[in-house]
Amino acid sequence: MKSSTSMNRRNFLKKGTSGLAGIALLPGSSSRVRSRIFQSEKDRKIITRKLGGTGFTLPVINMGVMNADNPAVMQNAYDLGIKLFDTAWRYQNGRNERMVGQVIKEMGIRDKIVLATKVPLAFGNHSSYTIPEIEGFREKEGEGLEKKLKEDYLQTFEESLQRLQQNYVDILYVHSVKDPRTIELPFLLEAITQLKKEGKVRFLGVSSHQNAIPVFKKVLEMDVFDVVLACLNFKMPDRENMIKILNQIKEKGLGVIAMKTQAIYSTSRITHHTAALKYVLRNDFITTAIPGFTTFAQLKEDFSVVGDLEYTPEEEKFLNDYWNRTAADPSSGDIPCQGCETCLASCPKNVSIPDLMRTYMYASGYGNFEHARITYETIPPDNNLKQCQGCSSCTASCINGINIPSNIRQLKALFA
């Protein structure tokens, strides 16, 4: 008998493949799938905000397309009033960008939307390059390293343009930056400024999942970037510090977009989605949030907040109950990994615990086993689950109460 983990993973991948197969049918099925628009939502009042100095005015709810594989959901999102569609080079091994590009082409809406994609400073099966790794490459490559890395970044972005069937994107993010020094690397700055001068990118941004506050402080010191994409949600232990730095970014004239707003880490707890979105959007320095809805029901629920950000009594109770409970017992909060890396000192095998916890989030919280696998495969063998095999018990611990040993056990079962 197959394990439930194996069955869930298999069913998920099967579902993802079948969903994407519908892309080729867009011309003939467009009128049918778009007729599913929610008429009660179509004329809803929409709160809009300006995105820094970009000139874009956006609704406060837009679409993170990462997990979506149904073109009709994206079509209906546009029909409701959503204007920003956010994807990335690595999402679904490139299929996500292809779906986004095909929908835009078939609907003829390129001049009516804001298109954003992300390219990491990494290529193939590798997580974002660190400064020490680049120095190690320099010893092998010599003086030609910077030219090679610049060419690699430009080539990777060209792949995104081809998948999207576009000549340009509105926002290009340097994706998943962990080290503030990364965005000062000369070859990277040369690459992204070249793309902007060539008109292939209108505005430049930075996204960060780990060590984000130091990264955004570095953005503030530079006059290069136009937008930041930041994690912000009601579960973050350091949310007040994040709010402070994002306020400073807004005051400098940059646009601020929020991701990971739903704080979904595992399926063991239910998130009140409208409460989560309103918590983020009631901060007026946030231009918009990009929740990753994948179904019509999720689209309808997320979009329902677009005209009124006042809490309902139920939403306010949910948030207060959560904060009161976690103040008394932090381990009860089901907190997403903050990427603070304080756990690394508790692991004798030098395992990349933050990357494993992100892998766990994608598998358990999002149900996105494919992206979990992609994320896991970017972890070097010296830092992945192979190093855990010889440990009879896990000693890794989290200051925010994440049960690292339990999550690693589940990851072992998933990737066995």
C-alpha positions in Angstrom: 0.0 0.0 0.0 1.3 3.4 -0.9 1.8 6.0 1.9 -0.6 8.9 2.2 2.3 11.3 1.6 3.2 9.6 -1.7 -0.4 9.6 -2.8 -0.9 13.2 -2.0 2.2 14.2 -3.8 1.2 12.1 -6.9 -2.3 13.5 -6.9 -1.0 17.1 -6.6 1.4 16.7 -9.5 -1.3 15.0 -11.6 -3.7 17.9 -10.9 -1.1 20.5 -11.8 -0.4 18.9 -15.1 -4.1 18.5 -16.1 -4.8 22.1 -15.1 -2.1 23.5 -17.3 -3.2 21.3 -20.2 -6.2 23.7 -20.6 -4.0 26.6 -21.7 -4.1 25.4 -25.3 -7.9 25.6 -25.3 -8.1 29.3 -24.3 -9.2 30.7 -27.7 -12.2 28.4 -28.0 -13.1 28.3 -24.3 -12.5 31.9 -23.3 -16.2 33.0 -23.3 -17.2 30.0 -21.3 -14.7 30.3 -18.5 -15.0 34.1 -18.3 -18.8 33.7 -17.9 -18.0 32.5 -14.4 -17.3 36.0 -13.3 -19.0 36.8 -10.0 -21.5 39.5 -11.0 -22.1 40.5 -7.4 -18.4 41.4 -7.1 -17.9 43.0 -10.5 -19.2 46.4 -9.6 -17.7 46.4 -6.1 -16.1 49.7 -5.0 -12.3 49.2 -5.3 -9.7 50.9 -3.1 -6.7 51.9 -5.2 -3.2 53.2 -4.2 -0.2 54.5 -6.1 2.8 52.2 -6.4 5.6 54.6 -5.4 7.0 56.6 -8.3 6.1 54.0 -11.0 3.0 55.9 -12.1 0.9 52.7 -11.6 -2.4 53.0 -9.6 -3.4 49.5 -8.4 -6.3 47.9 -6.5 -5.3 46.8 -3.0 -5.8 43.2 -4.0 -3.9 41.7 -6.9 -2.7 38.2 -7.9 0.3 36.1 -7.0 0.2 33.5 -9.7 2.8 31.1 -8.3 0.5 28.2 -7.4 -2.2 28.8 -10.0 -2.5 26.5 -13.0 -6.1 27.3 -14.2 -6.1 30.1 -16.8 -9.8 30.8 -16.1 -8.9 32.0 -12.5 -6.5 34.5 -13.9 -9.1 35.6 -16.5 -11.7 36.2 -13.9 -9.3 38.0 -11.7 -8.7 40.5 -14.5 -12.4 40.8 -15.2 -13.1 41.7 -11.5 -10.5 44.5 -11.6 -7.2 42.9 -10.7 -4.3 44.6 -12.7 -1.0 43.2 -11.3 0.0 39.7 -12.1 3.1 38.4 -10.3 5.1 35.3 -11.4 8.7 34.2 -11.5 11.3 32.4 -13.6 11.4 29.4 -11.3 7.6 28.9 -10.6 6.4 25.5 -11.8 9.6 25.0 -13.7 8.6 27.8 -16.1 5.1 26.7 -16.8 3.7 29.5 -14.6 5.2 32.2 -16.8 4.0 30.4 -19.9 0.4 30.3 -18.6 0.5 34.0 -17.6 1.9 34.9 -21.1 -0.7 32.8 -22.9 -3.6 34.4 -20.9 -2.3 37.9 -21.6 -2.0 37.2 -25.3 -5.4 35.5 -25.7 -7.2 38.3 -23.7 -5.3 41.1 -25.5 -4.7 42.9 -22.2 -1.0 43.7 -22.1 -1.4 47.4 -22.1 -4.0 47.2 -19.4 -2.1 45.3 -16.7 1.1 45.4 -14.7 3.3 42.3 -15.3 6.0 41.4 -12.7 8.4 38.5 -12.7 11.4 37.5 -10.6 14.9 36.2 -11.5 17.1 35.0 -8.7 20.9 35.4 -8.6 21.0 31.7 -9.2 20.7 29.3 -12.1 19.7 25.7 -12.5 19.5 23.6 -9.3 20.9 26.1 -7.0 19.6 28.5 -4.4 20.6 32.1 -4.5 24.3 32.5 -4.6 25.9 33.8 -1.5 28.9 36.1 -1.4 31.3 33.4 -0.1 30.1 31.1 -3.0 30.8 33.8 -5.5 34.3 34.3 -4.0 34.8 30.6 -4.4 33.8 30.8 -8.0 36.3 33.6 -8.5 39.1 31.3 -7.5 38.1 28.9 -10.3 37.0 31.3 -13.0 39.5 34.1 -12.5 38.8 37.5 -14.0 36.1 36.3 -16.3 33.7 35.5 -13.5 31.8 38.8 -13.4 31.2 38.7 -17.2 29.9 35.1 -17.0 27.5 35.8 -14.1 26.2 38.9 -15.8 25.6 37.0 -19.0 23.9 34.2 -17.1 21.5 36.6 -15.4 20.6 38.3 -18.7 20.1 34.9 -20.4 17.8 33.7 -17.5 15.7 36.9 -17.9 15.5 36.3 -21.6 14.0 32.9 -20.9 11.3 34.7 -18.8 10.5 37.0 -21.7 10.2 34.1 -24.1 7.9 32.2 -21.8 5.8 35.3 -21.2 5.7 36.1 -25.0 6.6 39.7 -24.2 9.2 42.2 -25.2 9.3 43.7 -21.7 8.0 43.4 -18.1 6.8 46.2 -15.9 8.7 45.0 -12.8 11.7 42.8 -12.5 12.6 41.6 -9.0 16.0 40.4 -8.0 14.5 37.5 -6.2 14.8 36.0 -2.8 17.8 38.1 -1.6 19.2 37.0 1.7 22.5 39.0 1.9 22.3 42.8 1.6 25.7 42.8 -0.2 24.1 40.8 -3.1 22.3 43.8 -4.5 25.5 45.8 -4.6 27.4 43.3 -6.8 28.7 45.2 -9.8 27.8 42.6 -12.4 24.2 42.3 -11.1 23.8 46.1 -11.2 25.2 46.2 -14.7 22.8 43.5 -15.8 19.6 45.0 -14.4 20.4 48.6 -15.4 21.2 47.4 -18.9 17.8 45.7 -19.1 16.1 49.0 -17.9 18.0 51.1 -20.5 17.1 48.6 -23.2 13.4 49.0 -22.3 13.0 45.3 -21.4 12.3 46.2 -17.8 10.4 49.4 -16.8 11.0 49.2 -13.0 13.4 47.3 -10.7 12.6 45.6 -7.5 13.9 43.4 -4.7 12.1 40.5 -3.0 13.3 38.9 0.2 12.1 36.0 2.4 15.1 35.7 4.8 17.0 38.4 6.5 14.7 40.9 4.8 15.1 43.9 7.1 18.9 44.3 6.5 18.2 43.7 2.8 15.6 46.5 2.7 17.9 48.8 4.7 20.4 48.4 1.9 17.7 49.2 -0.7 17.2 52.4 1.2 20.9 53.3 0.9 20.8 52.9 -2.9 19.1 54.8 -5.7 18.6 51.8 -8.0 15.3 50.1 -7.1 11.7 51.2 -7.5 9.7 48.5 -5.6 10.1 46.0 -2.8 8.2 42.8 -2.4 8.0 42.0 1.4 6.6 39.3 3.6 4.1 40.8 6.1 1.4 39.1 8.1 -0.2 39.0 11.5 1.9 36.0 12.7 5.3 37.6 12.2 7.1 38.0 15.6 9.1 41.0 14.3 6.2 42.5 12.3 6.6 45.9 14.1 10.2 46.1 12.9 9.1 45.2 9.4 6.4 47.8 9.5 9.0 50.4 10.5 11.4 49.7 7.6 8.6 49.5 5.0 7.3 52.8 6.2 10.7 54.3 5.5 10.8 52.7 2.0 7.4 54.3 1.3 8.6 57.7 2.6 11.5 57.5 0.1 9.1 57.2 -2.7 9.4 53.4 -3.4 6.5 51.1 -4.0 5.7 48.4 -1.4 3.9 45.2 -2.3 3.1 42.6 0.4 3.4 38.8 0.0 2.9 35.8 2.3 0.0 37.8 3.8 -2.1 34.7 4.7 0.7 33.3 6.9 -0.1 29.8 5.8 2.6 27.5 7.2 0.8 24.2 7.6 -2.7 22.7 7.2 -2.9 22.1 11.0 -4.5 25.5 11.6 -7.1 27.6 9.7 -6.3 31.1 8.7 -9.1 33.7 8.5 -8.1 35.0 5.0 -10.0 38.3 5.0 -8.7 39.2 8.5 -5.2 38.4 7.4 -5.5 40.6 4.3 -7.1 43.5 6.1 -4.3 43.4 8.8 -1.7 44.0 6.1 -3.7 46.4 3.9 -4.8 48.7 6.8 -1.1 49.8 6.7 -1.4 52.5 4.1 2.3 52.2 3.1 1.4 48.9 1.5 0.2 49.6 -2.1 -1.2 46.1 -2.7 -1.1 42.5 -1.5 -0.7 39.6 -3.9 -2.4 36.6 -2.3 -1.9 33.3 -4.1 -5.4 32.2 -4.8 -5.9 29.2 -7.1 -9.6 28.7 -7.2 -12.7 30.8 -7.9 -13.8 30.5 -4.3 -10.4 31.8 -3.1 -10.5 34.6 -5.6 -13.9 35.7 -4.5 -12.9 35.5 -0.8 -9.7 37.5 -1.2 -11.3 40.1 -3.6 -14.1 40.7 -1.1 -11.9 43.0 1.0 -11.0 45.3 -1.9 -13.6 47.9 -1.1 -13.7 47.9 2.7 -10.7 47.4 5.1 -12.6 47.8 8.3 -12.6 44.6 10.5 -15.8 42.8 11.0 -16.3 41.7 14.7 -15.5 38.1 13.7 -12.2 39.2 12.0 -11.2 41.3 14.9 -11.9 38.5 17.3 -9.8 36.1 15.3 -6.8 38.3 15.3 -7.1 39.2 19.0 -7.6 35.6 20.0 -4.4 34.6 18.0 -2.3 37.4 19.5 -3.5 36.7 23.1 -2.9 32.9 22.7 0.6 33.3 21.3 1.5 35.9 23.9 0.8 33.2 26.5 2.3 30.3 24.5 4.5 31.2 21.5 4.6 27.6 20.4 0.9 27.6 19.7 1.2 30.1 16.9 2.1 28.0 13.9 4.5 30.7 12.9 6.1 30.6 9.4 9.9 30.5 9.4 11.2 34.0 9.6 14.6 33.1 8.1 16.4 34.6 11.0 19.0 31.7 11.0 19.3 31.6 14.8 18.5 27.9 14.5 21.7 27.1 12.6 23.8 27.1 15.7 21.7 24.3 17.2 22.4 21.9 14.3 25.8 20.1 14.4 25.5 19.0 10.7 25.3 22.5 9.2 21.9 21.7 7.7 20.2 24.7 5.9 17.2 24.7 8.2 15.5 27.9 6.9 15.5 26.5 3.4 14.0 23.2 4.7 11.3 25.1 6.6 10.4 27.0 3.4 10.2 23.6 1.6 7.9 22.4 4.4 5.8 25.5 4.0 5.3 24.9 0.3 4.4 21.3 0.8 2.3 21.5 4.0 0.8 25.0 3.9 0.4 25.5 0.1 0.0 21.9 -0.9 2.4 22.7 -3.7 4.6 19.6 -3.7 6.2 20.5 -7.0 7.5 23.8 -5.7 8.6 22.1 -2.5 10.7 19.7 -4.6 12.1 22.6 -6.6 13.0 24.5 -3.4 14.5 21.4 -1.9 16.7 20.6 -4.9 18.3 24.1 -4.7 19.8 23.1 -1.3 23.4 21.9 -1.7 23.9 18.2 -0.7 26.2 19.3 2.2 23.3 21.2 3.7 20.2 19.1 2.9 18.4 16.1 4.5 21.2 13.8 3.6 23.1 15.3 6.6 20.2 14.3 8.9 20.3 10.6 8.2 22.9 9.8 10.8 21.1 11.7 13.6 19.1 9.5 16.0 17.3 12.6 17.3 17.2 16.2 16.0 18.6 18.9 18.3 17.6 21.9 16.1 15.4 24.5 17.9 13.6 27.6 16.9 13.3 30.7 19.1 9.8 31.3 17.7 8.5 27.8 18.6 8.6 26.1 15.2 8.8 22.3 15.7 11.9 21.8 13.5 12.4 18.0 14.4 8.8 17.2 13.5 8.9 19.1 10.2 12.2 17.5 9.2 10.7 14.0 9.9 7.8 14.9 7.6 10.2 16.1 4.9 12.2 12.9 5.2 9.0 11.0 4.5 8.1 13.2 1.6 11.5 13.0 -0.1 12.4 9.4 0.8 
